[in-house]
Amino acid sequence: MKVTIVGAGNVGASCADVISYRGIASEVVLLDIKEGFAEGKAMDIMQCSSNTGFNTVVTGVTNDYSKTANSDVVVITSGIPRKPGMTREELIGINAGIVKSVAENVLKHSPDTILVVVSNPMDTMTYLALKSLGMDKKKIIGMGGALDSSRFKYFLAKALDKPINDISAMVIGGHGDTTMIPLTRLASYNGIPVSEFLSESELSEVASSTMVGGATLTKLLGTSAWYAPGASVAYLVDSILNNQRKMIACSVMLDDEYGQNDICIGVPCIIGRNGIEEIVKIELNEQEKQKFAESAEAVRNMNADLKSHL
């Protein structure tokens, strides 16, 4: 199985590292526009193989899309990262052109690939890719919910003082500080609702921490996070390549699901070898439905800025 990652920056390289270390794919191609950058990252990762025991072949190329031919999955991380004080909305003008160009180039060499969009604003970039490429909507997936859900589990585990892998929790809605919806009502610790252990105010604090999770790290690091985003992409790619059919919150095109149309936004999906195998319908309460509608409206407002790129 072959995976191409376009953008060899922190997120792309971390993703390649996790995919290699876990043996998710037999071949990984890192592509970047900066001369020698992807080659250096690939070489650095490959020099870990004898000590960590992986056999994945990682290669780096500078803007040579022919090397990405016949990729089963292409991950698009390219674009400028969010800087301190910068909203995801402000990234639209710059990243739209980058994402569209990258997607068109990879499809010339891998027409049957599954695209995983990571570039921000992620929901809007996923929508752009789908609208401009004419691909099957099952084969374009926005990676946001997997990351947001992992952050949600982290904050729940801290509040509960329990192992994070005993926590089940999901974030739906837009991949933004004000648009994501941590589903505290449905979160559980080993099958027991977390509301049995945490007060309403504690759950509210967990949700708030989750929603600003990315901004918090940006403030601390001076740039966007990369370890958790890279691992989240690898987790999604693993479910695709190995047909694991995991339920993962992803930004996908909706057609009447959750009362929405013509929008890419985070909802629970079964992810397998064909990409989006199924959009899972969960029963939201009235408050959650209202939040989801508001989130969708905010995403639509961002999408409105794409007119010149479609």
VEXKE-70138 format. One record per residue (C-alpha): residue number from 0; residue in one letter; chain; x, y, z. Coordinates in steps of 0.2 Angstrom, whole numbers. Each point is the difference from the previous one (the first is absolute). Example, Ala and Ser with C-alpha at 12.3 -4.5 7.8 and 13.67 -1.06 7.14 Angstrom:
BEGIN
0;A;A;62;-22;39
1;S;A;6;17;-3
***
This chain:
BEGIN
0;M;A;0;0;0
1;K;A;6;17;-5
2;V;A;-3;17;9
3;T;A;5;17;-6
4;I;A;1;14;12
5;V;A;1;17;-8
6;G;A;8;13;12
7;A;A;16;-6;9
8;G;A;-2;12;15
9;N;A;-3;-5;18
10;V;A;-17;-8;-3
11;G;A;4;-9;-16
12;A;A;17;-6;7
13;S;A;-8;-6;16
14;C;A;-14;-9;-10
15;A;A;13;-9;-11
16;D;A;10;-5;16
17;V;A;-15;-8;8
18;I;A;-6;-9;-16
19;S;A;18;-7;-2
20;Y;A;3;-4;18
21;R;A;-17;-10;1
22;G;A;2;-8;-17
23;I;A;-17;7;-6
24;A;A;7;2;-18
25;S;A;14;-9;-10
26;E;A;5;17;-8
27;V;A;-1;18;5
28;V;A;4;14;-12
29;L;A;3;17;8
30;L;A;-2;15;-12
31;D;A;4;18;3
32;I;A;4;16;-11
33;K;A;15;4;11
34;E;A;16;-7;-9
35;G;A;7;-15;10
36;F;A;-12;2;15
37;A;A;-10;-15;-3
38;E;A;15;-10;-5
39;G;A;8;5;17
40;K;A;-15;-5;10
41;A;A;-2;-17;-9
42;M;A;19;-4;3
43;D;A;-2;5;18
44;I;A;-15;-11;2
45;M;A;8;-15;-9
46;Q;A;16;1;11
47;C;A;-12;-5;15
48;S;A;-5;-16;-8
49;S;A;14;-11;6
50;N;A;-3;6;18
51;T;A;-19;-1;-1
52;G;A;-2;-15;-11
53;F;A;-11;6;-14
54;N;A;1;-4;-18
55;T;A;-10;13;-8
56;V;A;10;9;-14
57;V;A;-1;19;2
58;T;A;6;11;-14
59;G;A;0;19;-2
60;V;A;-2;10;-16
61;T;A;0;19;-5
62;N;A;-16;4;-10
63;D;A;1;-15;-11
64;Y;A;-18;-7;0
65;S;A;5;-15;-12
66;K;A;8;-8;16
67;T;A;-17;0;8
68;A;A;-8;-11;-14
69;N;A;-12;-14;6
70;S;A;-2;6;17
71;D;A;-14;-9;10
72;V;A;-2;16;11
73;V;A;6;17;-2
74;V;A;1;12;15
75;I;A;0;18;-3
76;T;A;8;10;15
77;S;A;7;14;-11
78;G;A;-4;18;4
79;I;A;6;13;12
80;P;A;-2;-5;18
81;R;A;-11;10;12
82;K;A;10;14;9
83;P;A;-4;7;17
84;G;A;-15;11;-1
85;M;A;-5;-6;-17
86;T;A;-17;-8;-3
87;R;A;-3;-15;-11
88;E;A;-11;11;-11
89;E;A;15;11;-4
90;L;A;9;-14;-8
91;I;A;-13;-3;-13
92;G;A;7;12;-13
93;I;A;18;-7;1
94;N;A;-4;-18;2
95;A;A;-14;-2;-13
96;G;A;12;2;-14
97;I;A;12;-12;7
98;V;A;-12;-14;4
99;K;A;-8;1;-17
100;S;A;16;0;-10
101;V;A;7;-15;11
102;A;A;-16;-10;-2
103;E;A;0;3;-19
104;N;A;18;-6;-2
105;V;A;-2;-16;11
106;L;A;-15;-5;-9
107;K;A;9;0;-17
108;H;A;11;-14;7
109;S;A;-12;-9;12
110;P;A;-18;3;-7
111;D;A;-7;-14;11
112;T;A;8;6;16
113;I;A;-9;5;16
114;L;A;3;18;6
115;V;A;3;5;18
116;V;A;-1;19;2
117;V;A;9;7;15
118;S;A;4;18;-5
119;N;A;-10;13;9
120;P;A;-13;6;0
121;M;A;-3;-19;-2
122;D;A;-19;0;-3
123;T;A;1;13;-13
124;M;A;16;-8;-8
125;T;A;-9;-16;-1
126;Y;A;-16;8;-8
127;L;A;12;9;-12
128;A;A;8;-17;-5
129;L;A;-16;-8;-3
130;K;A;-9;14;-10
131;S;A;15;3;-11
132;L;A;6;-18;-4
133;G;A;-16;-9;-4
134;M;A;5;-15;10
135;D;A;-11;-13;9
136;K;A;-5;8;16
137;K;A;5;-16;10
138;K;A;18;3;-5
139;I;A;3;17;7
140;I;A;1;0;19
141;G;A;4;15;11
142;M;A;11;-5;15
143;G;A;-6;11;15
144;G;A;-11;-10;11
145;A;A;13;-13;3
146;L;A;11;13;7
147;D;A;-13;9;10
148;S;A;-7;-16;7
149;S;A;18;-5;6
150;R;A;2;17;9
151;F;A;-18;-2;7
152;K;A;6;-17;7
153;Y;A;15;7;7
154;F;A;-9;14;10
155;L;A;-13;-13;6
156;A;A;14;-12;6
157;K;A;8;14;9
158;A;A;-16;5;9
159;L;A;-4;-18;4
160;D;A;18;-4;5
161;K;A;-2;-16;-10
162;P;A;9;-8;-15
163;I;A;-4;9;-16
164;N;A;-2;-17;-10
165;D;A;-15;-4;12
166;I;A;-9;15;-6
167;S;A;-12;1;-15
168;A;A;-5;17;-6
169;M;A;-3;9;-17
170;V;A;0;18;-6
171;I;A;-11;4;-15
172;G;A;-4;17;-9
173;G;A;13;11;-8
174;H;A;18;-1;3
175;G;A;2;17;8
176;D;A;1;8;18
177;T;A;-18;6;0
178;T;A;-8;-13;-12
179;M;A;5;-17;7
180;I;A;-12;-10;11
181;P;A;7;-11;14
182;L;A;-14;-13;3
183;T;A;2;0;19
184;R;A;-17;-9;2
185;L;A;6;-15;-10
186;A;A;18;-1;7
187;S;A;3;-15;11
188;Y;A;13;-8;11
189;N;A;1;-19;-3
190;G;A;-18;1;-6
191;I;A;-6;10;15
192;P;A;-6;18;-4
193;V;A;13;13;6
194;S;A;-14;10;7
195;E;A;0;-14;14
196;F;A;17;7;5
197;L;A;1;18;-5
198;S;A;-12;14;5
199;E;A;-8;11;-13
200;S;A;12;14;3
201;E;A;15;-12;-2
202;L;A;-7;-6;-16
203;S;A;-3;17;-6
204;E;A;19;4;4
205;V;A;6;-15;-10
206;A;A;-11;5;-15
207;S;A;7;18;1
208;S;A;18;-7;1
209;T;A;-3;-11;-15
210;M;A;-7;14;-11
211;V;A;16;11;3
212;G;A;12;-15;0
213;G;A;8;5;-16
214;A;A;1;18;4
215;T;A;8;-4;17
216;L;A;14;-10;-8
217;T;A;2;13;-13
218;K;A;3;13;13
219;L;A;12;-11;10
220;L;A;10;-6;-15
221;G;A;-1;15;-12
222;T;A;-7;-10;-14
223;S;A;-13;-14;-2
224;A;A;2;-17;9
225;W;A;7;-14;-10
226;Y;A;2;-17;10
227;A;A;-19;-2;4
228;P;A;-5;6;-18
229;G;A;13;-12;-8
230;A;A;-6;-15;11
231;S;A;-18;4;-4
232;V;A;3;0;-19
233;A;A;9;-17;2
234;Y;A;-15;-7;10
235;L;A;-12;5;-14
236;V;A;12;-7;-14
237;D;A;2;-16;10
238;S;A;-19;-2;0
239;I;A;-1;3;-19
240;L;A;15;-11;-6
241;N;A;-4;-15;12
242;N;A;-19;2;-2
243;Q;A;-2;1;19
244;R;A;-17;8;-2
245;K;A;3;11;16
246;M;A;-12;13;4
247;I;A;9;16;-1
248;A;A;-7;18;0
249;C;A;5;7;-17
250;S;A;-5;15;-11
251;V;A;-10;-7;-14
252;M;A;-13;6;-12
253;L;A;-18;-1;7
254;D;A;-15;-3;-10
255;D;A;-15;2;12
256;E;A;10;-9;14
257;Y;A;-2;10;16
258;G;A;-12;12;-9
259;Q;A;14;7;-11
260;N;A;4;1;-18
261;D;A;14;6;-11
262;I;A;13;1;14
263;C;A;15;-9;7
264;I;A;0;-1;19
265;G;A;5;-13;13
266;V;A;-12;-14;3
267;P;A;3;-18;6
268;C;A;5;-11;-15
269;I;A;5;-18;-3
270;I;A;17;1;-9
271;G;A;6;-14;-10
272;R;A;8;-5;-17
273;N;A;-12;9;-10
274;G;A;2;16;10
275;I;A;-16;5;8
276;E;A;-10;-16;2
277;E;A;-14;7;10
278;I;A;-6;16;8
279;V;A;-6;-5;17
280;K;A;-16;8;7
281;I;A;0;3;18
282;E;A;-15;8;9
283;L;A;5;17;6
284;N;A;-11;9;13
285;E;A;-7;17;-3
286;Q;A;14;9;7
287;E;A;13;-10;-10
288;K;A;-11;3;-16
289;Q;A;0;18;2
290;K;A;19;1;3
291;F;A;3;-11;-16
292;A;A;-11;12;-10
293;E;A;9;15;6
294;S;A;17;-9;-4
295;A;A;-6;-4;-17
296;E;A;-5;18;-3
297;A;A;17;6;6
298;V;A;9;-12;-12
299;R;A;-12;6;-14
300;N;A;6;18;3
301;M;A;18;-5;-2
302;N;A;-4;-10;-16
303;A;A;-8;16;-7
304;D;A;18;7;-2
305;L;A;4;-14;-12
306;K;A;-10;7;-15
307;S;A;15;6;-9
308;H;A;9;-18;2
309;L;A;-15;-11;-6
***
